[in-house]
Each structure stands twice: as structure tokens, then as C-alpha cells.
Amino acid sequence: MYNVFIDGREGTTGLQIYDRLMSRKDLRLLTLPEELRKDTSARKEMIDRADVVFLCLPDAAAKESVALCGNPDTKIIDASTAHRTAPGWAYGFPELSPVFRQAIAAGKRIANPGCHASGFISLVYPLVSAGIVGADYPFVAHSVTGYSGGGKKMIAEYESEGRALELDSPRQYGLTLRHKHLPEMTKTCGLVREPVFNPIVADYYAGMCVTVPLFADLMKVRLSPASLRDFYRDFYKDAKLISVDGEERSYLGANNLAGSDRMEIYAGGNEERLIVCSRFDNLGKGASGAAVQNMNIALGLEETAFLKGIN
């Protein structure tokens, strides 16, 4: 039986991880009483007792927790931004290549991807790694997310009575174009320039759709929408949580996979201009579901154990 500690269980990501693991008999969830939740020595004791620690904390607190760990065998899965581009940390997106998967399986330090970043990377990494699009391509990405991605404060804002009228409409944010996910998007995909990234939060709870437009004449290998779907289908043929939508569509909802830990890729457009889309639950494959998937791989368990909406 493995001991698991969720440092920051009270946040949205931590609660979602706990929800996936709480009923299992083959894991022991270590918990702290409320009065010791922020006690440094108590947290250190739990971290050192655990086989796996999930960090669901702000960046500074996540770094502190890593520093507290004195057990060389403890595996840490960090859901914050703190270590996603840090040397020595495995990037927790196993479907990208056997190298990524092996690093997760063998690693003691695993950085869980960001939600927007997961969608962008799922689309762009395959194109760049296969030489279909150059690393210098001027990528633009749009991402629509439910308000749960903003955590407890934003959830309360959207669900409060007498809320601001503008919350009824989609809202763009990250207008300085320095979104916290950009470094991992750029580094993981091997890009020579950061993309222009346009995140949008809308008035629904969960679900995300990340879209990347492409000009066919700027691609190194020119593909039709159907050929692009075939490419993604082959790239992710062994993936248990990622599938490719083969339909021609006029609409693509962002919340269709809410409540699931799966991800779905779509390619559309025409011979001159294409769009590729990745949709998933920002709390699932975009956060807690991915963290549990990484735990399963790191512990040698069935990859989809404890996950939601897989079948």
C-alpha cells in the first residue's frame, strides 16, 4: 500500500485529486488536522512519510515543500507553475514521447502541466517534432476555459449573487501577453519564440478548448484537414487518454468533456487555412486527472487507474 499526501488539499486541484483517490483501498491518504495544515514541521513529517506527494500550492509554497522533503524515495508531483521548466524535473505529459514517459516513470520530481499549456502542447509538439511546422513558426493560440480554472476566488466571484454584468460574457485576460504558461509551452515544444496566447474565461464551470490556427503555406509539410487528423491519430495511437475526432464539424463545444480525464484533438479548416483544437476538462487532463495519471505511471500502476470518464 502506498502513502499519499496532498499538500494543499483544500484548493480546487487538491480537492479533485482527493476525490479521485479517496475510495481506493490500495492507497493510504495521509491528512493533517485543520490546525496543522500550515504547520511546517507537521507538513514535513507528512511529506517524508509519503511515497507520493501532490503539491497543490502557490509557487513559493510549492518550492518550500520541496525543500522540506528529506526522504530521498518520496516522489513529488507539483501542480504549481514553480518547476515546469526547472532542470531535473520531468514534465508530466507522457503521451508526447517515450522519453517523456520514461522520465515520469523513473523520476522523483514531476511537474504537472498547466491547463492551457496542455492543450497547446498536445497540438504543437507533434507538429514541430515531426517537422511539419518549423520551430520558428509564429504561433497564435486561443483558449476558452470554464471559470473553475481560476480557483476558489474566481468560482466565488462567478457564483455570487449580484455579480458584475461583464461576467455574463466571455472575458479575455492575460492582456500583457506574459501568461504564466508561456515558458512551458515554448520550452516543451522547442519553439524559438513565444506564441501569442489569448486566454478567455467564460460563464460555465469546467471544460476547455485550445485552438491553434495554421497557414498551410507557412508549414514545412502542407496537409489537408483530413491528413492532419490522420497525422494526429497516428501520433496518439497508443495514448489511452487522447483521441482524435474524425468528424467534420460546424461547432465545437468547450465543455463536452467536463467531468472526464480524457482529451480530444480536432483538425478543421481548408486547404489554405487550418485550425487544430484540443478540448478537455481544465480540472481533469488539465490538472488533477493529469496529476493522478502521472502518479500511476510513477508508481507502476495501471495508467488510467482512479481516472474519470475513460470508457
NUMI-458138 format. One record per residue (C-alpha): residue number from 1; residue in one letter; chain; x, y, z. Coordinates in steps of 0.1 Angstrom, whole numbers. Last residue first. Layout:
BEGIN
<atom NUM, "a", "A", <X, Y, Z>>
...
//
This chain:
BEGIN
<atom 311, "n", "A", <-146, 43, -211>>
<atom 310, "i", "A", <-122, 69, -196>>
<atom 309, "g", "A", <-148, 92, -179>>
<atom 308, "k", "A", <-128, 96, -147>>
<atom 307, "l", "A", <-94, 84, -135>>
<atom 306, "f", "A", <-85, 63, -104>>
<atom 305, "a", "A", <-65, 39, -125>>
<atom 304, "t", "A", <-59, 50, -161>>
<atom 303, "e", "A", <-21, 43, -162>>
<atom 302, "e", "A", <-23, 10, -145>>
<atom 301, "l", "A", <2, 12, -116>>
<atom 300, "g", "A", <40, 14, -119>>
<atom 299, "l", "A", <43, 40, -92>>
<atom 298, "a", "A", <55, 68, -114>>
<atom 297, "i", "A", <30, 59, -141>>
<atom 296, "n", "A", <1, 59, -117>>
<atom 295, "m", "A", <12, 92, -101>>
<atom 294, "n", "A", <15, 108, -136>>
<atom 293, "q", "A", <-21, 98, -143>>
<atom 292, "v", "A", <-32, 112, -109>>
<atom 291, "a", "A", <-16, 145, -118>>
<atom 290, "a", "A", <-31, 145, -153>>
<atom 289, "g", "A", <-66, 140, -138>>
<atom 288, "s", "A", <-60, 168, -113>>
<atom 287, "a", "A", <-49, 195, -138>>
<atom 286, "g", "A", <-57, 199, -175>>
<atom 285, "k", "A", <-65, 163, -181>>
<atom 284, "g", "A", <-92, 168, -155>>
<atom 283, "l", "A", <-98, 202, -139>>
<atom 282, "n", "A", <-94, 220, -172>>
<atom 281, "d", "A", <-116, 193, -187>>
<atom 280, "f", "A", <-107, 186, -223>>
<atom 279, "r", "A", <-106, 200, -257>>
<atom 278, "s", "A", <-77, 203, -281>>
<atom 277, "c", "A", <-82, 222, -314>>
<atom 276, "v", "A", <-63, 224, -347>>
<atom 275, "i", "A", <-73, 251, -372>>
<atom 274, "l", "A", <-64, 252, -409>>
<atom 273, "r", "A", <-60, 278, -436>>
<atom 272, "e", "A", <-52, 271, -473>>
<atom 271, "e", "A", <-65, 237, -480>>
<atom 270, "n", "A", <-95, 241, -457>>
<atom 269, "g", "A", <-104, 243, -420>>
<atom 268, "g", "A", <-105, 215, -395>>
<atom 267, "a", "A", <-85, 195, -371>>
<atom 266, "y", "A", <-98, 181, -337>>
<atom 265, "i", "A", <-80, 165, -308>>
<atom 264, "e", "A", <-98, 151, -277>>
<atom 263, "m", "A", <-86, 148, -242>>
<atom 262, "r", "A", <-98, 125, -215>>
<atom 261, "d", "A", <-100, 130, -177>>
<atom 260, "s", "A", <-137, 135, -178>>
<atom 259, "g", "A", <-161, 156, -157>>
<atom 258, "a", "A", <-163, 183, -184>>
<atom 257, "l", "A", <-155, 166, -218>>
<atom 256, "n", "A", <-182, 185, -238>>
<atom 255, "n", "A", <-174, 218, -221>>
<atom 254, "a", "A", <-155, 237, -249>>
<atom 253, "g", "A", <-180, 230, -276>>
<atom 252, "l", "A", <-170, 226, -312>>
<atom 251, "y", "A", <-194, 238, -339>>
<atom 250, "s", "A", <-195, 233, -377>>
<atom 249, "r", "A", <-179, 199, -376>>
<atom 248, "e", "A", <-164, 173, -400>>
<atom 247, "e", "A", <-159, 142, -379>>
<atom 246, "g", "A", <-127, 124, -371>>
<atom 245, "d", "A", <-123, 135, -335>>
<atom 244, "v", "A", <-89, 123, -324>>
<atom 243, "s", "A", <-83, 105, -291>>
<atom 242, "i", "A", <-61, 112, -260>>
<atom 241, "l", "A", <-64, 93, -227>>
<atom 240, "k", "A", <-51, 59, -235>>
<atom 239, "a", "A", <-24, 71, -260>>
<atom 238, "d", "A", <-10, 44, -282>>
<atom 237, "k", "A", <-23, 58, -315>>
<atom 236, "y", "A", <-15, 94, -304>>
<atom 235, "f", "A", <8, 102, -333>>
<atom 234, "d", "A", <-11, 81, -357>>
<atom 233, "r", "A", <-44, 98, -350>>
<atom 232, "y", "A", <-27, 132, -350>>
<atom 231, "f", "A", <-14, 125, -385>>
<atom 230, "d", "A", <-47, 112, -397>>
<atom 229, "r", "A", <-64, 144, -385>>
<atom 228, "l", "A", <-38, 164, -403>>
<atom 227, "s", "A", <-45, 144, -435>>
<atom 226, "a", "A", <-82, 152, -432>>
<atom 225, "p", "A", <-76, 189, -426>>
<atom 224, "s", "A", <-53, 190, -456>>
<atom 223, "l", "A", <-15, 190, -451>>
<atom 222, "r", "A", <14, 211, -464>>
<atom 221, "v", "A", <47, 199, -449>>
<atom 220, "k", "A", <70, 228, -439>>
<atom 219, "m", "A", <40, 249, -429>>
<atom 218, "l", "A", <39, 285, -438>>
<atom 217, "d", "A", <18, 279, -469>>
<atom 216, "a", "A", <-8, 260, -449>>
<atom 215, "f", "A", <-15, 289, -426>>
<atom 214, "l", "A", <-22, 275, -391>>
<atom 213, "p", "A", <-47, 284, -364>>
<atom 212, "v", "A", <-42, 270, -329>>
<atom 211, "t", "A", <-73, 264, -307>>
<atom 210, "v", "A", <-75, 254, -270>>
<atom 209, "c", "A", <-109, 242, -258>>
<atom 208, "m", "A", <-115, 239, -221>>
<atom 207, "g", "A", <-141, 225, -197>>
<atom 206, "a", "A", <-155, 234, -163>>
<atom 205, "y", "A", <-179, 258, -146>>
<atom 204, "y", "A", <-195, 279, -173>>
<atom 203, "d", "A", <-195, 317, -177>>
<atom 202, "a", "A", <-164, 322, -199>>
<atom 201, "v", "A", <-127, 327, -193>>
<atom 200, "i", "A", <-106, 336, -224>>
<atom 199, "p", "A", <-69, 330, -229>>
<atom 198, "n", "A", <-51, 346, -259>>
<atom 197, "f", "A", <-15, 335, -264>>
<atom 196, "v", "A", <8, 350, -290>>
<atom 195, "p", "A", <34, 322, -291>>
<atom 194, "e", "A", <69, 325, -275>>
<atom 193, "r", "A", <97, 324, -300>>
<atom 192, "v", "A", <124, 297, -308>>
<atom 191, "l", "A", <100, 269, -301>>
<atom 190, "g", "A", <111, 235, -287>>
<atom 189, "c", "A", <76, 224, -279>>
<atom 188, "t", "A", <84, 218, -242>>
<atom 187, "k", "A", <103, 251, -239>>
<atom 186, "t", "A", <77, 274, -255>>
<atom 185, "m", "A", <46, 260, -239>>
<atom 184, "e", "A", <65, 257, -206>>
<atom 183, "p", "A", <75, 294, -207>>
<atom 182, "l", "A", <41, 306, -219>>
<atom 181, "h", "A", <21, 291, -190>>
<atom 180, "k", "A", <24, 321, -167>>
<atom 179, "h", "A", <8, 344, -193>>
<atom 178, "r", "A", <30, 373, -204>>
<atom 177, "l", "A", <9, 386, -233>>
<atom 176, "t", "A", <1, 418, -213>>
<atom 175, "l", "A", <-36, 410, -219>>
<atom 174, "g", "A", <-35, 378, -198>>
<atom 173, "y", "A", <-73, 381, -199>>
<atom 172, "q", "A", <-102, 379, -223>>
<atom 171, "r", "A", <-137, 377, -209>>
<atom 170, "p", "A", <-166, 357, -222>>
<atom 169, "s", "A", <-199, 373, -213>>
<atom 168, "d", "A", <-222, 371, -183>>
<atom 167, "l", "A", <-193, 380, -160>>
<atom 166, "e", "A", <-195, 415, -176>>
<atom 165, "l", "A", <-226, 422, -155>>
<atom 164, "a", "A", <-208, 421, -122>>
<atom 163, "r", "A", <-222, 397, -96>>
<atom 162, "g", "A", <-254, 404, -77>>
<atom 161, "e", "A", <-254, 370, -62>>
<atom 160, "s", "A", <-221, 351, -62>>
<atom 159, "e", "A", <-214, 321, -84>>
<atom 158, "y", "A", <-189, 338, -108>>
<atom 157, "e", "A", <-170, 356, -80>>
<atom 156, "a", "A", <-170, 325, -58>>
<atom 155, "i", "A", <-155, 304, -86>>
<atom 154, "m", "A", <-129, 331, -92>>
<atom 153, "k", "A", <-117, 331, -56>>
<atom 152, "k", "A", <-118, 293, -53>>
<atom 151, "g", "A", <-97, 286, -83>>
<atom 150, "g", "A", <-94, 305, -116>>
<atom 149, "g", "A", <-97, 272, -136>>
<atom 148, "s", "A", <-132, 268, -122>>
<atom 147, "y", "A", <-143, 297, -145>>
<atom 146, "g", "A", <-146, 275, -176>>
<atom 145, "t", "A", <-120, 279, -202>>
<atom 144, "v", "A", <-116, 292, -238>>
<atom 143, "s", "A", <-81, 291, -253>>
<atom 142, "h", "A", <-68, 309, -283>>
<atom 141, "a", "A", <-33, 303, -297>>
<atom 140, "v", "A", <-11, 321, -321>>
<atom 139, "f", "A", <21, 305, -334>>
<atom 138, "p", "A", <47, 325, -355>>
<atom 137, "y", "A", <65, 294, -368>>
<atom 136, "d", "A", <102, 294, -357>>
<atom 135, "a", "A", <102, 258, -345>>
<atom 134, "g", "A", <91, 248, -380>>
<atom 133, "v", "A", <58, 230, -388>>
<atom 132, "i", "A", <56, 195, -402>>
<atom 131, "g", "A", <90, 186, -389>>
<atom 130, "a", "A", <77, 157, -368>>
<atom 129, "s", "A", <88, 172, -335>>
<atom 128, "v", "A", <72, 206, -345>>
<atom 127, "l", "A", <38, 192, -355>>
<atom 126, "p", "A", <36, 167, -325>>
<atom 125, "y", "A", <46, 195, -300>>
<atom 124, "v", "A", <20, 219, -314>>
<atom 123, "l", "A", <-13, 202, -307>>
<atom 122, "s", "A", <-8, 185, -274>>
<atom 121, "i", "A", <14, 214, -263>>
<atom 120, "f", "A", <-13, 240, -268>>
<atom 119, "g", "A", <-39, 220, -249>>
<atom 118, "s", "A", <-16, 210, -220>>
<atom 117, "a", "A", <-3, 246, -218>>
<atom 116, "h", "A", <-38, 259, -212>>
<atom 115, "c", "A", <-42, 235, -183>>
<atom 114, "g", "A", <-7, 238, -168>>
<atom 113, "p", "A", <15, 207, -169>>
<atom 112, "n", "A", <23, 187, -137>>
<atom 111, "a", "A", <60, 189, -129>>
<atom 110, "i", "A", <74, 155, -117>>
<atom 109, "r", "A", <103, 151, -92>>
<atom 108, "k", "A", <113, 116, -82>>
<atom 107, "g", "A", <116, 104, -118>>
<atom 106, "a", "A", <119, 70, -132>>
<atom 105, "a", "A", <83, 66, -146>>
<atom 104, "i", "A", <80, 103, -153>>
<atom 103, "a", "A", <113, 104, -172>>
<atom 102, "q", "A", <103, 72, -190>>
<atom 101, "r", "A", <70, 87, -202>>
<atom 100, "f", "A", <87, 119, -215>>
<atom 99, "v", "A", <113, 99, -234>>
<atom 98, "p", "A", <87, 75, -248>>
<atom 97, "s", "A", <71, 105, -265>>
<atom 96, "l", "A", <44, 132, -261>>
<atom 95, "e", "A", <18, 109, -244>>
<atom 94, "p", "A", <36, 111, -211>>
<atom 93, "f", "A", <29, 148, -203>>
<atom 92, "g", "A", <43, 153, -168>>
<atom 91, "y", "A", <75, 172, -175>>
<atom 90, "a", "A", <102, 155, -155>>
<atom 89, "w", "A", <121, 178, -132>>
<atom 88, "g", "A", <159, 179, -131>>
<atom 87, "p", "A", <162, 213, -146>>
<atom 86, "a", "A", <132, 236, -139>>
<atom 85, "t", "A", <108, 244, -168>>
<atom 84, "r", "A", <76, 232, -151>>
<atom 83, "h", "A", <91, 236, -116>>
<atom 82, "a", "A", <72, 265, -100>>
<atom 81, "t", "A", <40, 266, -121>>
<atom 80, "s", "A", <21, 247, -95>>
<atom 79, "a", "A", <8, 211, -98>>
<atom 78, "d", "A", <40, 196, -84>>
<atom 77, "i", "A", <42, 158, -83>>
<atom 76, "i", "A", <68, 148, -57>>
<atom 75, "k", "A", <81, 112, -53>>
<atom 74, "t", "A", <95, 104, -19>>
<atom 73, "d", "A", <124, 80, -20>>
<atom 72, "p", "A", <151, 105, -10>>
<atom 71, "n", "A", <132, 114, 22>>
<atom 70, "g", "A", <142, 148, 34>>
<atom 69, "c", "A", <114, 168, 18>>
<atom 68, "l", "A", <112, 203, 33>>
<atom 67, "a", "A", <129, 220, 3>>
<atom 66, "v", "A", <102, 206, -20>>
<atom 65, "s", "A", <76, 220, 4>>
<atom 64, "e", "A", <92, 254, 3>>
<atom 63, "k", "A", <92, 254, -35>>
<atom 62, "a", "A", <55, 246, -35>>
<atom 61, "a", "A", <48, 274, -10>>
<atom 60, "a", "A", <65, 299, -33>>
<atom 59, "d", "A", <46, 286, -64>>
<atom 58, "p", "A", <11, 286, -49>>
<atom 57, "l", "A", <0, 252, -37>>
<atom 56, "c", "A", <-14, 219, -49>>
<atom 55, "l", "A", <17, 199, -43>>
<atom 54, "f", "A", <10, 162, -46>>
<atom 53, "v", "A", <33, 140, -25>>
<atom 52, "v", "A", <39, 103, -33>>
<atom 51, "d", "A", <55, 76, -12>>
<atom 50, "a", "A", <46, 97, 19>>
<atom 49, "r", "A", <62, 96, 53>>
<atom 48, "d", "A", <87, 124, 45>>
<atom 47, "i", "A", <60, 147, 31>>
<atom 46, "m", "A", <38, 140, 62>>
<atom 45, "e", "A", <65, 148, 86>>
<atom 44, "k", "A", <75, 179, 67>>
<atom 43, "r", "A", <39, 191, 68>>
<atom 42, "a", "A", <38, 187, 105>>
<atom 41, "s", "A", <71, 206, 109>>
<atom 40, "t", "A", <59, 235, 88>>
<atom 39, "d", "A", <25, 239, 103>>
<atom 38, "k", "A", <2, 252, 76>>
<atom 37, "r", "A", <-24, 224, 78>>
<atom 36, "l", "A", <-18, 219, 115>>
<atom 35, "e", "A", <-50, 235, 128>>
<atom 34, "e", "A", <-70, 218, 101>>
<atom 33, "p", "A", <-59, 183, 110>>
<atom 32, "l", "A", <-34, 168, 86>>
<atom 31, "t", "A", <-40, 140, 62>>
<atom 30, "l", "A", <-23, 110, 48>>
<atom 29, "l", "A", <-42, 91, 21>>
<atom 28, "r", "A", <-35, 54, 22>>
<atom 27, "l", "A", <-37, 38, -12>>
<atom 26, "d", "A", <-47, 2, -22>>
<atom 25, "k", "A", <-82, 6, -7>>
<atom 24, "r", "A", <-93, 34, -31>>
<atom 23, "s", "A", <-123, 55, -22>>
<atom 22, "m", "A", <-104, 87, -15>>
<atom 21, "l", "A", <-83, 87, -46>>
<atom 20, "r", "A", <-103, 105, -73>>
<atom 19, "d", "A", <-120, 129, -49>>
<atom 18, "y", "A", <-86, 137, -32>>
<atom 17, "i", "A", <-72, 147, -66>>
<atom 16, "q", "A", <-102, 170, -72>>
<atom 15, "l", "A", <-99, 185, -38>>
<atom 14, "g", "A", <-62, 192, -43>>
<atom 13, "t", "A", <-69, 209, -77>>
<atom 12, "t", "A", <-96, 232, -63>>
<atom 11, "g", "A", <-77, 241, -31>>
<atom 10, "e", "A", <-82, 225, 3>>
<atom 9, "r", "A", <-58, 196, -4>>
<atom 8, "g", "A", <-28, 220, -4>>
<atom 7, "d", "A", <-2, 193, 3>>
<atom 6, "i", "A", <-18, 161, -8>>
<atom 5, "f", "A", <-1, 132, 9>>
<atom 4, "v", "A", <-1, 96, -5>>
<atom 3, "n", "A", <11, 65, 13>>
<atom 2, "y", "A", <13, 34, -10>>
<atom 1, "m", "A", <0, 0, 0>>
//
